[in-house]
Amino acid sequence: MRILNERLDRDRRCSLLEVGCATGEFYRYLRVRYPLVRYYGMDISRPAVARAKLKYPQAAFYVTEPTVSLGEALRASGIPEHPELVYAKDVVPHQVRPFAFISELIQVASEAVIMRCRTRDQGKSELDPERSCQYHYDGWMPYLVLNLQELIEHVTAEAPGCEVVAYRSHVVLGGRHNRFLPKELFLRETGTAETAVGLFKRTEHPGRVVVEDRPDQNPAYTWDYLLKHAARQALNAFAGEKR
């Protein structure tokens, strides 16, 4: 979000494709801050897209299949084949072929790709989903960590002359949310991070690469939101005990 807010003019009319839209929470933010942006959301989860449509019927949400290329999915759904912006938060780590997926994002976007990945400073990209994975939604899925320099070299090869901005928030990626990772990724010296990457095809600084350490900022929640959240947790716990 930080990269998007730094680069997108509030008065700009453009189209934005969110790959991996889930239940559409990003659209809720976007419609308030950037009301002139035409939003399209796409996900492989039918229940998530159904929920998104229920919450935000005015938005355009579509289901695709994991075996279908992004370009094919856009043509089949009627979404513009080359939206100006492509946004993918936490989707790349769950791809079996993450670099090929990134290439698809770059090929589709006419101006910019903004994505959040999992990266490491030391060691090669971990591309084996049997060694690096996450147990989620009653099944194992890839949780792949890319070497940051390899990632930068890949995107600059795919879009020569582009500008790349990477905001890196160092954190030990292992040990949370039922993750199974290679041992070295649990060590701080590996330099694992949650990293936002912005690739800009249209830029005043062609060829520039910027890498900054910018820790994630925790959102500020209002007291009434925190109260409602606590109430929901209590109700869920009570329902679980009754079952």
LODREN-139112 format. One record per residue: residue in one letter; chain; x, y, z of N, C-alpha, C, O in turn. Coordinates in steps of 0.1 Angstrom, whole numbers. Layout:
(vexmar A A (X Y Z) (X Y Z) (X Y Z) (X Y Z))
...
***
This chain:
(vexmar M A (8 -12 0) (0 0 0) (9 12 0) (5 23 -6))
(vexmar R A (20 12 7) (29 23 8) (34 27 -6) (34 39 -10))
(vexmar I A (38 17 -14) (43 20 -28) (31 26 -36) (33 35 -44))
(vexmar L A (20 20 -35) (8 24 -43) (5 39 -40) (3 47 -49))
(vexmar N A (5 42 -27) (1 56 -23) (11 66 -27) (8 78 -29))
(vexmar E A (24 62 -28) (34 71 -32) (34 74 -47) (39 84 -51))
(vexmar R A (28 65 -55) (29 66 -69) (16 69 -76) (16 74 -87))
(vexmar L A (5 67 -70) (-8 68 -76) (-15 81 -72) (-17 84 -60))
(vexmar D A (-18 90 -82) (-25 102 -80) (-39 100 -77) (-46 92 -84))
(vexmar R A (-45 106 -67) (-59 104 -63) (-68 107 -74) (-79 102 -75))
(vexmar D A (-64 117 -83) (-73 121 -94) (-70 114 -107) (-76 117 -117))
(vexmar R A (-62 103 -106) (-59 96 -118) (-70 86 -122) (-75 79 -113))
(vexmar R A (-74 86 -134) (-83 76 -140) (-75 65 -146) (-67 67 -155))
(vexmar C A (-77 53 -141) (-69 41 -146) (-76 29 -142) (-86 29 -134))
(vexmar S A (-71 17 -147) (-77 4 -143) (-67 -3 -134) (-55 -2 -137))
(vexmar L A (-72 -10 -124) (-63 -18 -115) (-68 -32 -114) (-80 -34 -111))
(vexmar L A (-60 -42 -117) (-64 -56 -115) (-57 -61 -102) (-45 -61 -101))
(vexmar E A (-65 -67 -93) (-60 -73 -82) (-60 -88 -84) (-71 -94 -85))
(vexmar V A (-48 -94 -84) (-47 -109 -86) (-46 -115 -72) (-37 -112 -64))
(vexmar G A (-56 -123 -69) (-57 -129 -55) (-65 -119 -46) (-60 -115 -36))
(vexmar C A (-77 -116 -51) (-85 -106 -44) (-92 -111 -31) (-96 -103 -23))
(vexmar A A (-92 -125 -30) (-99 -131 -18) (-113 -125 -16) (-121 -125 -26))
(vexmar T A (-116 -120 -5) (-130 -115 -2) (-132 -100 -5) (-142 -94 -1))
(vexmar G A (-122 -94 -12) (-124 -81 -17) (-121 -69 -7) (-126 -58 -10))
(vexmar E A (-113 -72 3) (-111 -61 13) (-103 -49 7) (-104 -38 11))
(vexmar F A (-94 -52 -3) (-86 -42 -9) (-95 -32 -16) (-93 -20 -17))
(vexmar Y A (-106 -37 -22) (-115 -29 -30) (-122 -18 -20) (-124 -7 -24))
(vexmar R A (-125 -23 -8) (-131 -14 2) (-122 -2 4) (-126 10 5))
(vexmar Y A (-109 -4 5) (-99 7 7) (-98 15 -5) (-98 28 -5))
(vexmar L A (-97 9 -17) (-95 16 -29) (-106 25 -33) (-103 36 -38))
(vexmar R A (-118 21 -31) (-130 29 -35) (-130 43 -27) (-136 52 -32))
(vexmar V A (-125 43 -15) (-125 55 -7) (-113 64 -11) (-115 76 -13))
(vexmar R A (-102 58 -12) (-90 66 -15) (-88 70 -29) (-83 80 -33))
(vexmar Y A (-92 61 -38) (-90 63 -53) (-103 60 -60) (-104 50 -67))
(vexmar P A (-113 69 -59) (-126 66 -64) (-126 66 -79) (-136 61 -85))
(vexmar L A (-116 71 -86) (-116 71 -101) (-110 59 -107) (-110 57 -119))
(vexmar V A (-104 50 -99) (-98 38 -104) (-108 27 -107) (-117 25 -98))
(vexmar R A (-108 21 -118) (-116 10 -122) (-110 -3 -117) (-99 -6 -121))
(vexmar Y A (-117 -9 -108) (-111 -21 -100) (-117 -34 -106) (-128 -35 -110))
(vexmar Y A (-108 -43 -108) (-111 -57 -111) (-104 -67 -102) (-92 -65 -100))
(vexmar G A (-111 -76 -96) (-106 -86 -87) (-107 -100 -92) (-117 -103 -98))
(vexmar M A (-97 -108 -91) (-96 -122 -96) (-90 -131 -85) (-81 -127 -79))
(vexmar D A (-96 -143 -84) (-91 -152 -74) (-95 -166 -79) (-105 -168 -87))
(vexmar I A (-88 -177 -74) (-91 -190 -77) (-102 -196 -67) (-107 -207 -70))
(vexmar S A (-105 -189 -57) (-114 -194 -46) (-128 -190 -49) (-131 -178 -48))
(vexmar R A (-137 -199 -53) (-151 -196 -55) (-158 -191 -43) (-165 -181 -44))
(vexmar P A (-156 -197 -31) (-162 -191 -19) (-158 -177 -16) (-166 -169 -12))
(vexmar A A (-145 -174 -18) (-140 -161 -15) (-146 -151 -24) (-150 -140 -20))
(vexmar V A (-147 -154 -37) (-152 -145 -47) (-167 -143 -45) (-172 -132 -46))
(vexmar A A (-174 -154 -41) (-188 -152 -38) (-191 -143 -26) (-200 -135 -26))
(vexmar R A (-182 -144 -16) (-183 -135 -5) (-180 -121 -9) (-187 -111 -4))
(vexmar A A (-170 -119 -17) (-166 -105 -22) (-178 -99 -29) (-181 -87 -27))
(vexmar K A (-185 -107 -38) (-196 -101 -46) (-208 -98 -36) (-215 -88 -39))
(vexmar L A (-209 -106 -26) (-220 -103 -16) (-218 -90 -9) (-227 -82 -7))
(vexmar K A (-205 -88 -5) (-202 -76 3) (-201 -63 -6) (-206 -53 -2))
(vexmar Y A (-196 -65 -18) (-194 -53 -27) (-200 -56 -41) (-192 -58 -50))
(vexmar P A (-213 -56 -42) (-219 -60 -55) (-216 -50 -66) (-218 -53 -78))
(vexmar Q A (-212 -38 -63) (-208 -28 -73) (-195 -30 -79) (-192 -24 -90))
(vexmar A A (-187 -39 -74) (-173 -42 -79) (-173 -54 -89) (-183 -61 -89))
(vexmar A A (-163 -55 -96) (-161 -66 -106) (-152 -77 -101) (-140 -74 -100))
(vexmar F A (-157 -88 -97) (-149 -99 -92) (-151 -111 -101) (-162 -114 -106))
(vexmar Y A (-140 -119 -103) (-141 -130 -112) (-133 -142 -106) (-124 -140 -99))
(vexmar V A (-138 -154 -110) (-131 -166 -106) (-123 -171 -117) (-128 -171 -129))
(vexmar T A (-111 -176 -115) (-103 -183 -125) (-98 -196 -119) (-100 -199 -108))
(vexmar E A (-92 -204 -128) (-87 -217 -124) (-71 -216 -123) (-65 -208 -131))
(vexmar P A (-65 -223 -114) (-51 -222 -112) (-43 -227 -124) (-31 -224 -126))
(vexmar T A (-49 -235 -133) (-42 -240 -145) (-43 -231 -157) (-36 -233 -167))
(vexmar V A (-51 -220 -155) (-53 -211 -166) (-43 -199 -165) (-41 -194 -154))
(vexmar S A (-36 -195 -176) (-27 -184 -175) (-35 -171 -173) (-47 -170 -175))
(vexmar L A (-28 -161 -167) (-34 -149 -164) (-40 -142 -176) (-51 -137 -176))
(vexmar G A (-33 -142 -187) (-38 -136 -200) (-50 -143 -204) (-60 -136 -209))
(vexmar E A (-51 -156 -204) (-63 -163 -208) (-75 -160 -199) (-86 -158 -203))
(vexmar A A (-72 -159 -186) (-82 -156 -176) (-88 -142 -179) (-101 -140 -178))
(vexmar L A (-80 -132 -182) (-85 -119 -185) (-94 -119 -198) (-104 -113 -198))
(vexmar R A (-89 -126 -208) (-97 -127 -220) (-111 -133 -218) (-121 -129 -223))
(vexmar A A (-111 -144 -210) (-123 -152 -208) (-133 -144 -199) (-145 -145 -201))
(vexmar S A (-128 -135 -190) (-137 -127 -181) (-141 -114 -187) (-151 -108 -182))
(vexmar G A (-134 -110 -198) (-138 -96 -203) (-131 -85 -196) (-134 -73 -199))
(vexmar I A (-121 -88 -187) (-113 -77 -181) (-104 -72 -191) (-99 -80 -200))
(vexmar P A (-101 -59 -191) (-90 -54 -201) (-78 -62 -200) (-73 -65 -189))
(vexmar E A (-72 -66 -211) (-61 -75 -212) (-48 -68 -206) (-39 -75 -202))
(vexmar H A (-48 -55 -206) (-36 -48 -202) (-40 -36 -193) (-38 -24 -197))
(vexmar P A (-45 -39 -181) (-47 -28 -171) (-35 -20 -168) (-24 -26 -169))
(vexmar E A (-36 -8 -164) (-25 0 -161) (-17 -5 -149) (-5 -6 -150))
(vexmar L A (-24 -9 -139) (-18 -14 -127) (-22 -28 -124) (-34 -32 -125))
(vexmar V A (-13 -36 -119) (-15 -50 -115) (-10 -51 -100) (1 -48 -97))
(vexmar Y A (-19 -56 -91) (-16 -56 -77) (-17 -70 -72) (-28 -76 -74))
(vexmar A A (-7 -76 -65) (-8 -89 -61) (-1 -90 -47) (11 -90 -46))
(vexmar K A (-9 -91 -37) (-4 -91 -23) (-4 -105 -18) (-14 -112 -17))
(vexmar D A (8 -110 -15) (10 -123 -9) (5 -135 -18) (0 -145 -12))
(vexmar V A (6 -133 -31) (2 -144 -40) (14 -151 -45) (14 -163 -47))
(vexmar V A (25 -144 -48) (37 -149 -54) (42 -161 -45) (46 -171 -51))
(vexmar P A (43 -160 -32) (49 -171 -24) (42 -184 -26) (47 -195 -23))
(vexmar H A (29 -184 -30) (21 -196 -30) (21 -202 -44) (13 -211 -47))
(vexmar Q A (29 -197 -53) (30 -202 -67) (41 -213 -68) (52 -211 -63))
(vexmar V A (38 -224 -75) (48 -235 -77) (59 -229 -86) (71 -233 -84))
(vexmar R A (56 -221 -95) (66 -215 -104) (65 -199 -102) (60 -193 -111))
(vexmar P A (71 -194 -91) (69 -180 -88) (75 -170 -99) (69 -160 -102))
(vexmar F A (86 -174 -104) (92 -164 -114) (84 -164 -127) (82 -153 -133))
(vexmar A A (79 -175 -131) (70 -175 -143) (57 -167 -140) (52 -160 -149))
(vexmar F A (52 -169 -128) (40 -161 -124) (43 -146 -124) (35 -138 -129))
(vexmar I A (54 -142 -119) (58 -128 -119) (59 -123 -134) (55 -112 -137))
(vexmar S A (65 -131 -142) (65 -127 -156) (52 -125 -162) (50 -115 -170))
(vexmar E A (42 -133 -158) (28 -131 -163) (23 -117 -158) (16 -110 -166))
(vexmar L A (25 -114 -146) (20 -101 -140) (26 -90 -148) (19 -80 -151))
(vexmar I A (39 -91 -151) (46 -80 -158) (41 -79 -173) (39 -68 -177))
(vexmar Q A (39 -90 -179) (34 -90 -193) (20 -84 -194) (16 -77 -204))
(vexmar V A (12 -86 -184) (-2 -81 -184) (-3 -66 -181) (-10 -59 -188))
(vexmar A A (5 -61 -172) (4 -47 -167) (10 -38 -178) (21 -40 -183))
(vexmar S A (3 -27 -181) (8 -18 -191) (17 -7 -185) (26 -2 -191))
(vexmar E A (16 -5 -172) (24 6 -165) (32 1 -153) (43 4 -152))
(vexmar A A (25 -7 -144) (32 -10 -132) (27 -23 -126) (15 -27 -127))
(vexmar V A (35 -30 -118) (32 -41 -110) (36 -38 -96) (47 -34 -93))
(vexmar I A (27 -41 -87) (30 -39 -72) (26 -52 -66) (15 -57 -67))
(vexmar M A (36 -58 -59) (34 -72 -53) (41 -73 -40) (51 -66 -37))
(vexmar R A (36 -81 -31) (44 -84 -19) (48 -99 -19) (40 -108 -22))
(vexmar C A (61 -101 -17) (67 -114 -17) (74 -117 -4) (73 -109 5))
(vexmar R A (80 -129 -3) (88 -133 8) (102 -134 2) (104 -142 -8))
(vexmar T A (112 -128 8) (125 -128 3) (136 -131 13) (133 -132 25))
(vexmar R A (147 -134 8) (159 -137 16) (171 -129 10) (172 -128 -2))
(vexmar D A (180 -124 19) (191 -117 14) (203 -126 11) (211 -124 2))
(vexmar Q A (204 -137 19) (215 -147 17) (210 -160 12) (200 -165 18))
(vexmar G A (216 -166 3) (212 -179 -2) (203 -178 -14) (196 -168 -17))
(vexmar K A (202 -189 -22) (194 -189 -34) (179 -190 -31) (175 -193 -20))
(vexmar S A (171 -187 -41) (157 -188 -39) (153 -202 -36) (159 -212 -42))
(vexmar E A (144 -204 -27) (139 -217 -24) (126 -220 -32) (116 -214 -30))
(vexmar L A (128 -229 -42) (117 -232 -51) (111 -246 -50) (104 -250 -59))
(vexmar D A (114 -253 -39) (109 -266 -37) (97 -266 -28) (100 -264 -16))
(vexmar P A (85 -267 -32) (73 -267 -23) (73 -278 -13) (65 -277 -4))
(vexmar E A (81 -288 -15) (81 -299 -5) (90 -295 7) (89 -301 18))
(vexmar R A (99 -286 4) (108 -282 15) (103 -269 22) (106 -267 33))
(vexmar S A (96 -261 14) (91 -248 19) (76 -247 16) (72 -244 5))
(vexmar C A (68 -248 27) (54 -249 24) (46 -244 37) (52 -242 47))
(vexmar Q A (33 -243 36) (25 -239 47) (12 -247 47) (6 -250 37))
(vexmar Y A (8 -251 59) (-4 -258 61) (-15 -248 63) (-16 -242 73))
(vexmar H A (-25 -247 54) (-35 -237 54) (-47 -242 47) (-47 -249 37))
(vexmar Y A (-59 -239 53) (-72 -243 47) (-72 -258 45) (-76 -263 34))
(vexmar D A (-67 -266 55) (-67 -280 55) (-59 -287 44) (-63 -297 38))
(vexmar G A (-48 -280 40) (-39 -286 30) (-26 -279 29) (-25 -268 34))
(vexmar W A (-16 -285 23) (-3 -279 21) (-3 -271 9) (-8 -275 -2))
(vexmar M A (3 -259 9) (5 -250 -2) (19 -245 -2) (26 -245 8))
(vexmar P A (25 -242 -14) (38 -236 -14) (39 -224 -6) (30 -216 -5))
(vexmar Y A (51 -222 0) (54 -209 7) (69 -207 3) (78 -209 11))
(vexmar L A (71 -201 -9) (84 -200 -15) (91 -187 -12) (84 -176 -13))
(vexmar V A (103 -187 -8) (111 -175 -5) (122 -173 -16) (130 -181 -18))
(vexmar L A (121 -161 -21) (130 -157 -33) (142 -149 -28) (140 -140 -20))
(vexmar N A (153 -152 -34) (165 -143 -31) (161 -130 -37) (158 -129 -49))
(vexmar L A (163 -119 -30) (159 -106 -34) (166 -101 -47) (160 -95 -56))
(vexmar Q A (179 -104 -47) (187 -100 -59) (183 -108 -71) (182 -102 -82))
(vexmar E A (180 -120 -70) (175 -128 -81) (161 -123 -86) (159 -122 -98))
(vexmar L A (153 -119 -76) (140 -113 -80) (142 -100 -88) (135 -98 -98))
(vexmar I A (151 -92 -83) (153 -79 -90) (159 -81 -104) (154 -75 -114))
(vexmar E A (168 -91 -105) (174 -94 -118) (163 -99 -128) (163 -97 -140))
(vexmar H A (154 -107 -123) (143 -113 -131) (134 -102 -136) (131 -102 -148))
(vexmar V A (129 -93 -128) (120 -83 -132) (126 -73 -142) (120 -68 -151))
(vexmar T A (139 -70 -140) (146 -61 -149) (148 -67 -162) (149 -60 -172))
(vexmar A A (150 -80 -162) (152 -87 -175) (139 -88 -183) (139 -87 -195))
(vexmar E A (128 -90 -175) (115 -90 -182) (110 -77 -187) (103 -76 -197))
(vexmar A A (114 -66 -180) (110 -53 -184) (122 -44 -184) (124 -36 -175))
(vexmar P A (131 -45 -194) (143 -37 -195) (140 -22 -194) (130 -17 -201))
(vexmar G A (148 -15 -186) (146 0 -185) (135 4 -175) (132 16 -173))
(vexmar C A (129 -6 -168) (119 -3 -158) (126 3 -145) (138 2 -144))
(vexmar E A (118 9 -137) (123 13 -123) (118 3 -113) (106 -1 -114))
(vexmar V A (126 -2 -104) (122 -11 -94) (124 -5 -80) (135 0 -77))
(vexmar V A (114 -6 -72) (114 -1 -58) (111 -13 -49) (100 -19 -51))
(vexmar A A (119 -16 -39) (117 -27 -30) (117 -21 -16) (127 -16 -12))
(vexmar Y A (106 -23 -8) (106 -20 6) (106 -33 14) (97 -41 12))
(vexmar R A (117 -35 22) (119 -47 28) (117 -46 43) (123 -37 49))
(vexmar S A (109 -55 49) (107 -55 63) (112 -69 68) (106 -79 67))
(vexmar H A (124 -68 74) (131 -80 79) (123 -87 90) (119 -80 100))
(vexmar V A (120 -100 89) (113 -107 99) (117 -122 97) (118 -126 86))
(vexmar V A (118 -130 108) (120 -144 106) (107 -150 101) (96 -149 108))
(vexmar L A (107 -156 90) (94 -161 84) (89 -174 89) (77 -177 88))
(vexmar G A (98 -182 95) (94 -195 100) (87 -194 114) (88 -184 121))
(vexmar G A (81 -205 117) (75 -207 131) (62 -201 133) (57 -200 144))
(vexmar R A (55 -197 122) (42 -191 124) (32 -197 114) (36 -200 103))
(vexmar H A (20 -198 118) (9 -202 109) (12 -216 102) (10 -217 90))
(vexmar N A (16 -225 110) (18 -239 105) (28 -240 92) (25 -247 83))
(vexmar R A (39 -232 93) (48 -232 82) (59 -242 84) (64 -244 95))
(vexmar F A (63 -249 73) (74 -258 73) (84 -253 63) (82 -253 51))
(vexmar L A (95 -248 68) (105 -241 60) (119 -248 62) (122 -254 72))
(vexmar P A (128 -246 52) (142 -251 54) (148 -244 66) (145 -233 70))
(vexmar K A (157 -251 73) (162 -247 86) (168 -233 86) (166 -225 95))
(vexmar E A (176 -230 75) (183 -217 75) (173 -206 74) (177 -194 78))
(vexmar L A (161 -207 70) (152 -196 69) (146 -192 83) (140 -182 84))
(vexmar F A (149 -200 93) (145 -196 107) (156 -188 113) (154 -182 124))
(vexmar L A (167 -186 106) (179 -179 112) (179 -164 107) (177 -162 95))
(vexmar R A (182 -155 116) (181 -141 112) (192 -137 102) (190 -128 94))
(vexmar E A (203 -144 102) (214 -141 93) (210 -144 79) (217 -139 69))
(vexmar T A (200 -151 76) (195 -154 63) (189 -141 57) (189 -140 45))
(vexmar G A (184 -132 65) (179 -120 61) (165 -121 54) (162 -115 44))
(vexmar T A (157 -130 60) (143 -131 54) (135 -119 57) (137 -112 67))
(vexmar A A (125 -117 48) (118 -104 49) (104 -106 42) (103 -113 32))
(vexmar E A (95 -98 46) (83 -95 38) (87 -83 30) (90 -72 35))
(vexmar T A (86 -84 17) (91 -74 8) (81 -70 -3) (76 -78 -10))
(vexmar A A (78 -57 -3) (69 -51 -13) (78 -46 -25) (88 -40 -23))
(vexmar V A (74 -50 -37) (82 -47 -49) (73 -39 -58) (62 -44 -62))
(vexmar G A (77 -28 -63) (70 -20 -73) (79 -20 -86) (90 -16 -85))
(vexmar L A (73 -24 -97) (80 -23 -110) (72 -14 -119) (60 -15 -121))
(vexmar F A (79 -4 -123) (73 7 -131) (79 8 -145) (91 11 -147))
(vexmar K A (70 5 -155) (75 6 -169) (75 20 -174) (84 24 -181))
(vexmar R A (66 29 -169) (66 43 -172) (71 50 -160) (65 51 -150))
(vexmar T A (83 56 -162) (90 62 -151) (99 73 -155) (104 73 -166))
(vexmar E A (102 83 -146) (112 93 -149) (126 88 -145) (135 95 -148))
(vexmar H A (127 76 -140) (140 71 -136) (142 57 -142) (143 47 -134))
(vexmar P A (142 55 -155) (144 42 -161) (157 36 -156) (168 42 -156))
(vexmar G A (157 23 -153) (168 16 -149) (172 17 -134) (181 10 -129))
(vexmar R A (165 26 -127) (169 28 -113) (163 16 -104) (152 12 -106))
(vexmar V A (171 12 -95) (167 1 -85) (169 7 -71) (180 11 -67))
(vexmar V A (159 7 -63) (159 12 -49) (155 1 -40) (144 -5 -41))
(vexmar V A (163 -2 -30) (160 -12 -20) (161 -4 -6) (172 1 -3))
(vexmar E A (150 -4 1) (150 3 14) (144 -7 25) (135 -14 22))
(vexmar D A (150 -6 37) (145 -13 48) (134 -4 54) (137 7 60))
(vexmar R A (121 -8 53) (110 0 58) (101 -9 65) (92 -15 59))
(vexmar P A (102 -11 78) (93 -20 86) (79 -18 83) (74 -6 81))
(vexmar D A (71 -29 84) (56 -27 82) (51 -18 93) (56 -18 105))
(vexmar Q A (41 -11 90) (34 -2 100) (21 -9 104) (12 -12 95))
(vexmar N A (20 -12 116) (7 -18 121) (-4 -8 120) (-2 4 124))
(vexmar P A (-16 -12 115) (-27 -3 114) (-32 2 128) (-31 -6 137))
(vexmar A A (-37 14 128) (-43 19 141) (-58 16 141) (-66 21 132))
(vexmar Y A (-63 8 150) (-77 4 150) (-84 12 161) (-78 16 171))
(vexmar T A (-96 16 158) (-104 23 167) (-109 14 178) (-109 2 177))
(vexmar W A (-113 20 190) (-117 13 201) (-129 4 199) (-131 -7 203))
(vexmar D A (-139 10 191) (-151 2 188) (-148 -10 179) (-155 -20 181))
(vexmar Y A (-138 -8 170) (-135 -20 162) (-128 -31 170) (-132 -43 169))
(vexmar L A (-119 -27 180) (-113 -37 188) (-123 -44 197) (-122 -56 200))
(vexmar L A (-133 -36 202) (-144 -42 210) (-152 -52 202) (-155 -63 207))
(vexmar K A (-156 -49 190) (-163 -58 181) (-155 -70 178) (-160 -81 178))
(vexmar H A (-142 -68 176) (-133 -80 173) (-132 -89 185) (-133 -101 183))
(vexmar A A (-131 -84 197) (-130 -92 209) (-143 -99 211) (-143 -111 215))
(vexmar A A (-155 -93 208) (-168 -99 209) (-169 -111 200) (-174 -122 203))
(vexmar R A (-165 -109 187) (-165 -120 177) (-157 -132 181) (-161 -143 180))
(vexmar Q A (-145 -129 187) (-136 -140 191) (-142 -148 202) (-141 -160 203))
(vexmar A A (-149 -140 212) (-155 -147 223) (-167 -156 218) (-168 -167 223))
(vexmar L A (-175 -151 209) (-186 -159 204) (-181 -171 196) (-187 -182 198))
(vexmar N A (-170 -169 188) (-165 -181 181) (-159 -191 191) (-161 -203 189))
(vexmar A A (-153 -187 202) (-147 -196 211) (-159 -203 218) (-158 -215 221))
(vexmar F A (-169 -196 222) (-181 -202 228) (-188 -213 219) (-192 -223 224))
(vexmar A A (-189 -209 206) (-195 -218 197) (-187 -231 195) (-192 -242 194))
(vexmar G A (-173 -229 195) (-164 -240 194) (-165 -250 206) (-165 -262 204))
(vexmar E A (-167 -244 218) (-168 -253 230) (-182 -260 230) (-182 -272 234))
(vexmar K A (-192 -254 225) (-205 -261 224) (-204 -273 214) (-211 -283 216))
(vexmar R A (-197 -271 203) (-195 -282 194) (-187 -294 200) (-185 -304 193))
***
